[in-house]
Amino acid sequence: MKIKRSAATLSPSSRYDKNDLIRKMSMALTDHLLLTAVEAIYAEGDLPAEFQKDIEFNANESRRLKDTGAPAILKKKDPLPTAEARKKELGY
């Protein structure tokens, strides 16, 4: 997957369109969050030592929650209206 990074820069003397700046900043934040999420996924054999303790914690917590009898989260939200265009932009 190829992620296009965006950046919004503004010098004190430059002229800008407020909506354009907001759009650019929003895109940069979205790209950053996508990149962060992708970098947070590891194959089991590649998990850094600092996160090994989380495997046991997650297993214990999932068992604990299951044992409470609470229902699983099954709701799925509809994608945003811009989802398809954004996927194409990111190369999906």
Contacts in CASP RR format, 6 or more apart in sequence:
PFRMAT RR
TARGET T0000
AUTHOR 0000-0000-0000
METHOD contacts of the structure
MODEL  1
MKIKRSAATLSPSSRYDKNDLIRKMSMALTDHLLLTAVEAIYAEGDLPAE
FQKDIEFNANESRRLKDTGAPAILKKKDPLPTAEARKKELGY
1 38 0 8 1.000
1 90 0 8 1.000
1 91 0 8 1.000
1 92 0 8 1.000
2 90 0 8 1.000
2 91 0 8 1.000
3 31 0 8 1.000
3 34 0 8 1.000
3 35 0 8 1.000
3 38 0 8 1.000
3 90 0 8 1.000
4 31 0 8 1.000
4 89 0 8 1.000
4 90 0 8 1.000
5 28 0 8 1.000
5 31 0 8 1.000
5 35 0 8 1.000
6 24 0 8 1.000
6 27 0 8 1.000
6 28 0 8 1.000
6 31 0 8 1.000
7 24 0 8 1.000
7 28 0 8 1.000
8 21 0 8 1.000
8 24 0 8 1.000
8 25 0 8 1.000
8 28 0 8 1.000
10 16 0 8 1.000
10 21 0 8 1.000
30 86 0 8 1.000
34 90 0 8 1.000
42 48 0 8 1.000
42 51 0 8 1.000
47 55 0 8 1.000
80 86 0 8 1.000
END
